Amino acid sequence: MSLVTRRSAIALLGLAGISIPAVLRGESTSVRHTDGQQPHMRAALDALKSAAHHLDEAEADKGGHRVKAIQLVKDAITEVEAGIAVGATH
């Protein structure tokens, strides 16, 4: 992961209201939502979490593609959570 990517990830965690120490301690990092807000973003987040679960349960590595897909889905989850957090303030 490049330095710019690491900085972007840290900035997104901050936007989502997630503290780095909390992440390192393994504390919950879920973003709280008010019912009825951002239904499409919430649906996307649910779908991504489901995809992550299915990828985790899949057998074999698939030539490295499964591992890469898991990371990309985790990155997408982070992006959607950050978007929801920003949307909640506007």
N, C-alpha and C positions, 0 to 999 in steps of 0.2 A: 504494500500500500504506500503510495507516495505521500510526501509531507503535506501537499495541498489537499489530497483526499482525506488524510487524517484530520487536518484542520477543519475541513468541510463537515466531516462527521461530528467532530466536537461541537462545532457551531450549531449543527442541526439538533444535537442533543440538548443544547442550551435553549434553543428556540422551543423545543418540545417541553421544556421545564424539567428536564431530566438531569440530575447531577452526576458527574463522572464518579465521585466516590460511591454514590448509591449503586451505580452499575457495577463497579468493582466489588462491592459487597454482595452483589446478587439480589438486591432488592427489586421489587416490582417496578417496571418502567412504563406501565401502561398509561395511556393518556385518557383522562376522564372526559366523557362526553355528556352533553345535555340532550335528553331525548328530543328527536326531531331536527337536530342540527346536522348539517352536512351529511345527508343520507347516502349520497354517492361515494363520498370519501370513506365513510364507515363501512359501506358494502365492499369497497375495494380492499380496505384493511382486513376485513373478515375473510375475503377470498384469498388474500396473500397469506394470512395465517394458516388457512386450510392447506394451501399449496405447500407451505413450509412443513407442515405436519406430514403430508403425503410424501414429500421428498425425503424427510427424515426416515420414514418407514420403508422406503423403497430399498430393494436389495441391490447389492453390488454397486460398483463405482461408475459404471458406464463410461469408461475411458476418461474419467475426470470431469465429465459433463455434469453429473449429479452434484458433485461437490461445488462446482462453479455455479450451478443453478441455485443451490441452497444459499450461497453467499449473495447472489444477485437478488433473491427474494428477500433476504434479511435487509439488504440495502434499501429495497423498495419499501419495506415495512417502515423503516426509519424515515424515509422521505414522506410517506403518507402521514405518519404520525406528526412530523414537523409541519406539514401542510395543514393538518387539522388544528394544531396548536395556533398557527398563524391566523387561520380562518376564524378561530374562536375570539381573537382579539380585534377583528375588523367587522 
